[in-house]
């Protein structure tokens, strides 16, 4: 009897050290499958959000904010979420500012479907958003192309090198206000895939994250090539912030927090329809 043909799964994620860390075992084929083979595509999160609207990739990293717009095409994977527990995206400025001073200001944002943008709008609706590639936001603030900047990814740990100041940490604000972690990104799986393929993808994702956690040093060494000139200690800290027990399995707190976030977005008129989050394992 001929062996079944292995199906290629196109898996898209951002070129960041935390994503590289969690996908290490799959990208280097430390973990393999008799059913599927992963091909990796790298792009920034706002590009992935837009591609997901078209259902381009089998598995894709998305912002939780984007899910209501693509829930007809994708279901969320229980493994792979990036969650800030008492920390998260930061609003930065060239000088110390009080929170009330951001009202009406021009703020550089990494994309209108990012979760960071949604949380900022919930906290303060009155500002002018200026879309800037996420890795150029500190520069935009320094060059006065924007009054403030909303930083995600590694810039949360490196923005102060340029003399910039943190106005507020949105993850800390969310935790104090609602007592919940802040779900930022997730892995989404195309609904149209056969059931056995979906189950296998979920298994591989979970095992890849567990492998990285169990082989931390080698996975971190691999991830360093995506760390955008961060020192190893800082990259280690960043990976630890966003690849944790919430990433291995979303549990109950992450779906609860994400549902609250999206419900608040709908009630504030920032999201066009209410959705019920759906996770698969």
N, C-alpha and C positions, 0 to 999 in steps of 0.2 A: 504494500500500500504506500503511495507517495506521501511524503510529509506535507502537512498543510503549508500553504504559502504564508510567509511572514508579512504582515501588513505594516506599511510605513505610516508612522504617526508624526505629523508635523507639529512640533511643540515650540511655541513662541514665548519668549520671556525677555526681560530687560537685561542689558549688559552691566549688571551691578554685582558687587561682591556677594551680597546675600543670596541673590538668585543663582549665581554661579556655584556657591557653596551647596545649596540644596539640590541642584541638578548635577553635581559633580559625578556621582556614581553612574548616572545615566549617560552623561556626556562622554565619560571615559570607559563606558561599557564594563564597569565593575559589576553592574547588575544587568542581566539579560533576560529576555523572554522568548518562549517558543512561538508566541502569537504576534508580537509587535516589535518594531524597531523604531526608535525615536530619531527624527532629524530635527536639529535645533536651529531656530531662527531668532536673531537678536534685534530688538528695536526698543526705543524708549516707550514708556508706559502710555503716553497719550497717543502715539502711533498705534500701539496695540489695541487701545480702546476703540479707535476708529476702524481698524481692521476687523475687530470682533463684531461690529455692527453689520458687516458683510458676511460674517461666518467663514472667514478665510482659513483659519487654522483649526486643527483638531483639538489641540490644547493651547490655551493662551493665558498669560498673565493679564489680569484686568484690574482696574480700580473698582472697589465696591460701589462707588458712585455710578459707575457705568452699567451695572447689572440691570437696572430697570429697562434700559434701552435694548438689551440683547437677551433677555430671559427667554424669549421664544426660540432662540438658537442654542443656548448654552445652559448647562447646569453647573453648580459650583462643586468643586472637589473639597472634601473634608480636610485634605492635606495640602499644604502649600501657602496658607495665608500669611501675610505680613501684618503683624499686629503690634501696635505700640501700647504697652501697659504702663501708663503714667508718663509717657513721652511720645513724641511724634513730630510731624512737620512743624517748622518754626517760622514765625514772622520776624524778619530782620530789617534793620535800618542802619543808616550811616552814622546815626547819633542816638543816644538814649532817648526813648520816647515813652510817654504814658500811653496806655491802651486806647484811651479816648481820642488821642491825637491822630489815629489812623482813619477816622471818619472822613469820607470824601476824598481820600488820597488815592494816587495812582499806585497800584500794587502789581508787581510782576508775579504772574502765576505760571505754574508748569502745564496748565491745560484745564479746560472747563469741565472735563469729565473726571478729573482726578478727585479722589476723596478729600485731599487737602483743601481744594477749592470749595467743596461742599461744606466742610466743617467751618471754614473761614466765613462763608456766607451766612451760616447759621449763627455764628458768634457776632458778626457785624455785617449787616447787609449793605451798608452805605459805603461803597468804594468803587473806584474805576479799575477794572481788571485789564491788565496788559499781558497778553500771552507771550512768553519767552521760553526758549528751550531750557529745560530744568537745570542743566549744568552751566548756564550763563546768567542765572538769576543774581548771584552775588555781584557779578561784574556789572549787571544792569543797575543795581543799586549804587555801587561805587561810582559809576559814570553818570549818575543822576538821570538815567533814562526812566527810572521809576522812583517813587518816594520810599517804598518799602518792597520787600521781596518775600515770597512764600517758598521756603526751601524744603526739598525732599531729598531722599537718598543720602549719600555721604556728606553732602553740604551741611547737614544738621550737626556734624561734628567738626567741620573745617571752616565754617563761615567766619569765625573770629580771627583767623589768620590775616584777613584783609582789614582788620580793625572795625568790623561790623558788629552790631549789637543785637541781642535777642529782645524783641518786644514781648512776645509770648510764645510758649510752647503749646500747640493746640492739643496734643495728647494729654498734657497735664491739665489743661482747662477742661477737657472732656471727662477725665477721670474724677476731678473734683466736683464737676457739675452732676454727673450721673453714676459715678461709682463703677464704671465699666471700662474695659480696655477699648482702644480705638482700632477697629479693623480697617486697614488701609487698602491692601491688595489681596487678590485671591487668584487661584488657578481655576479656569473655567474649561469645561469639557463639552465638546459638541454633542448635542442631543441625538443627532442623526446616526452616530456610531452604533454598531451592534452592541447589544448588552454585554456579551462576553469580552468585547474589546474595551468597553467602558470600565468594567470591573478590573481588568488587567492593568489598565492605565492608572487606576486609583491605587492598586497594589504597588506598582512600580514607583509611583510618586512617593508614597509613604515609606517604602523601603530605601529609596534614594536619600530621603531626609534622615532616616534613622542611621544609614551608613555614614553620612557626613558627621553626624553627632558622635558616632562610635569611633570614627577615625578623624578626629577634629583637626589635627595638625596637617595631615596630607590634604584634606579638603580645603583648609584655609590657605595652604600654599598654592593650590590650584586657583582659588578665588582671588588671590592677590593680583593676578594679571588683569582683573577687572576693577581694581580698587582705586583707580584714578589718582595715582601718586600718593595714596595714604601710607603712613608708616604702618608696619605690621601690627603694632599694639593697638592702633586706632582702628585698623580694619577688623581686628579680632573683636574689639568692642562693638563695632557696628554690626557685624554678623551676629554676635550674641544678642543684640537688641531685637533683631528681626527674624532670626531663625531660632525658635524656642519651642516650648511644649504646645503653644497655640498653633505653631506651624505644622508640627507632627500630626496633630488632630485638633480640629476647631473646638471640640467639646461642646459645652452649652453656652458659655459666656460670649464667644465670638458671634454665633448666629443671633443671640439675643441683642448684642450691641449693634450688629450690622442692621438688624431689622429696625431697631429704634432709630438709628441714624437715617435710614432711607424713609421711614415713616415721617420723621421730622422734616426731611427734605420735601416730601410730598405736601405736608401740611403748610409749609412755608411757601409753596408755589415754585420750588426750585426743581422738582421732579414731576413730570407730567402725569404719571399714574402710579398707583400703589401696587407693589409686588410682594409676594410671599417668597422669601429666600428658600431655595431648594438645594440641599447638599447631598452628595453621593459619596459612598465609601467603597 
